[in-house]
Amino acid sequence: MTDTAVEAEAVGINDNGLVSGFYGNFSGDPTTGGVFSFLYEHGVLTTGIAAPGAPITSVGGANDRGLESGNWGNETSQQAGFYDIRRGTFTHLRQFEKLAP
């Protein structure tokens, strides 16, 4: 039997009552699963929010317009950006050369 424990963390609640956070298997083994974001609003839980092609998607608290900041990517490379809840779209922030690893 494999360990399928899932941990979740709510990271914000806005003035409209929208709760946002992320969840995943944080066993330390990146092959056991990814990290995804979730939303809870008006009694409806939406799970599995993931940036295209990214095994890790962790977005933070949403503002009152439904925009979240966060990051996504893999274990060695992360991209910062925004997630628009209403449109379901991700927008990457430009990396600055002197700040890039």
C-alpha positions as a Markdown table, in Angstrom:
| # | Residue | x | y | z |
|---|---|---|---|---|
| 1 | Met | 0.0 | 0.0 | 0.0 |
| 2 | Thr | 1.3 | 3.5 | -0.9 |
| 3 | Asp | 1.0 | 6.6 | 1.2 |
| 4 | Thr | -1.7 | 8.7 | -0.4 |
| 5 | Ala | -2.0 | 11.3 | 2.4 |
| 6 | Val | -2.9 | 14.7 | 1.1 |
| 7 | Glu | -2.3 | 18.0 | 3.0 |
| 8 | Ala | -4.2 | 21.2 | 2.3 |
| 9 | Glu | -3.7 | 24.8 | 3.3 |
| 10 | Ala | -6.1 | 27.7 | 2.9 |
| 11 | Val | -4.0 | 30.8 | 2.3 |
| 12 | Gly | -6.6 | 33.5 | 2.0 |
| 13 | Ile | -10.2 | 34.6 | 2.2 |
| 14 | Asn | -11.4 | 37.8 | 0.5 |
| 15 | Asp | -14.2 | 40.2 | 1.4 |
| 16 | Asn | -16.6 | 38.1 | -0.9 |
| 17 | Gly | -16.0 | 35.0 | 1.2 |
| 18 | Leu | -13.9 | 33.3 | -1.5 |
| 19 | Val | -11.4 | 30.9 | 0.2 |
| 20 | Ser | -8.3 | 29.9 | -1.8 |
| 21 | Gly | -5.4 | 27.6 | -1.1 |
| 22 | Phe | -3.4 | 24.6 | -2.3 |
| 23 | Tyr | -3.1 | 20.9 | -1.6 |
| 24 | Gly | -0.9 | 17.9 | -2.5 |
| 25 | Asn | 1.2 | 15.1 | -1.3 |
| 26 | Phe | 4.0 | 16.7 | 0.6 |
| 27 | Ser | 5.9 | 13.5 | 1.5 |
| 28 | Gly | 9.1 | 14.9 | 0.1 |
| 29 | Asp | 9.0 | 12.6 | -2.9 |
| 30 | Pro | 8.2 | 14.6 | -6.1 |
| 31 | Thr | 7.1 | 11.5 | -8.0 |
| 32 | Thr | 4.1 | 10.8 | -5.6 |
| 33 | Gly | 1.9 | 13.6 | -7.0 |
| 34 | Gly | 1.6 | 17.2 | -7.7 |
| 35 | Val | 0.5 | 20.4 | -5.9 |
| 36 | Phe | -2.8 | 21.9 | -7.1 |
| 37 | Ser | -4.8 | 25.0 | -6.0 |
| 38 | Phe | -8.4 | 25.1 | -4.9 |
| 39 | Leu | -11.2 | 27.5 | -4.4 |
| 40 | Tyr | -14.2 | 27.4 | -2.0 |
| 41 | Glu | -17.0 | 29.8 | -2.7 |
| 42 | His | -20.7 | 29.8 | -1.7 |
| 43 | Gly | -20.5 | 26.1 | -0.6 |
| 44 | Val | -18.8 | 25.0 | -3.9 |
| 45 | Leu | -15.3 | 23.4 | -3.8 |
| 46 | Thr | -13.3 | 23.6 | -7.0 |
| 47 | Thr | -10.1 | 21.5 | -7.0 |
| 48 | Gly | -7.4 | 20.6 | -9.5 |
| 49 | Ile | -6.5 | 24.1 | -10.5 |
| 50 | Ala | -3.2 | 23.7 | -12.4 |
| 51 | Ala | -1.2 | 25.8 | -14.8 |
| 52 | Pro | -0.8 | 24.1 | -18.2 |
| 53 | Gly | 2.1 | 21.6 | -18.0 |
| 54 | Ala | 3.0 | 22.4 | -14.4 |
| 55 | Pro | 3.1 | 19.6 | -11.8 |
| 56 | Ile | 3.1 | 22.3 | -9.1 |
| 57 | Thr | 0.6 | 25.2 | -9.0 |
| 58 | Ser | 0.4 | 27.2 | -5.8 |
| 59 | Val | -1.6 | 30.4 | -5.9 |
| 60 | Gly | -2.3 | 32.6 | -2.9 |
| 61 | Gly | -5.2 | 34.6 | -1.6 |
| 62 | Ala | -7.6 | 36.2 | -4.1 |
| 63 | Asn | -8.4 | 39.9 | -4.1 |
| 64 | Asp | -12.0 | 41.0 | -4.3 |
| 65 | Arg | -11.9 | 41.0 | -8.2 |
| 66 | Gly | -10.9 | 37.3 | -8.3 |
| 67 | Leu | -7.2 | 37.7 | -9.1 |
| 68 | Glu | -4.6 | 35.5 | -7.3 |
| 69 | Ser | -0.8 | 35.8 | -7.4 |
| 70 | Gly | 1.3 | 32.7 | -7.1 |
| 71 | Asn | 3.8 | 30.4 | -8.8 |
| 72 | Trp | 3.8 | 27.3 | -10.9 |
| 73 | Gly | 6.3 | 25.0 | -12.5 |
| 74 | Asn | 8.3 | 21.9 | -11.4 |
| 75 | Glu | 10.6 | 21.0 | -8.6 |
| 76 | Thr | 13.6 | 23.0 | -10.1 |
| 77 | Ser | 12.0 | 25.9 | -12.0 |
| 78 | Gln | 9.1 | 28.1 | -10.9 |
| 79 | Gln | 7.3 | 30.9 | -12.8 |
| 80 | Ala | 5.6 | 33.7 | -11.0 |
| 81 | Gly | 2.3 | 35.1 | -12.2 |
| 82 | Phe | -1.4 | 35.7 | -11.7 |
| 83 | Tyr | -4.4 | 33.4 | -12.0 |
| 84 | Asp | -7.7 | 35.0 | -13.0 |
| 85 | Ile | -10.4 | 32.9 | -11.3 |
| 86 | Arg | -13.4 | 34.1 | -13.4 |
| 87 | Arg | -11.6 | 33.5 | -16.7 |
| 88 | Gly | -9.6 | 30.5 | -15.6 |
| 89 | Thr | -6.4 | 31.9 | -17.2 |
| 90 | Phe | -2.8 | 32.2 | -16.1 |
| 91 | Thr | -0.6 | 35.2 | -16.9 |
| 92 | His | 3.2 | 34.9 | -16.5 |
| 93 | Leu | 5.2 | 37.7 | -15.0 |
| 94 | Arg | 8.3 | 38.7 | -16.9 |
| 95 | Gln | 11.6 | 37.6 | -15.3 |
| 96 | Phe | 14.2 | 40.3 | -14.9 |
| 97 | Glu | 17.7 | 39.1 | -16.0 |
| 98 | Lys | 19.5 | 40.3 | -12.8 |
| 99 | Leu | 16.9 | 38.6 | -10.6 |
| 100 | Ala | 16.8 | 35.3 | -12.5 |
| 101 | Pro | 18.7 | 32.4 | -10.9 |
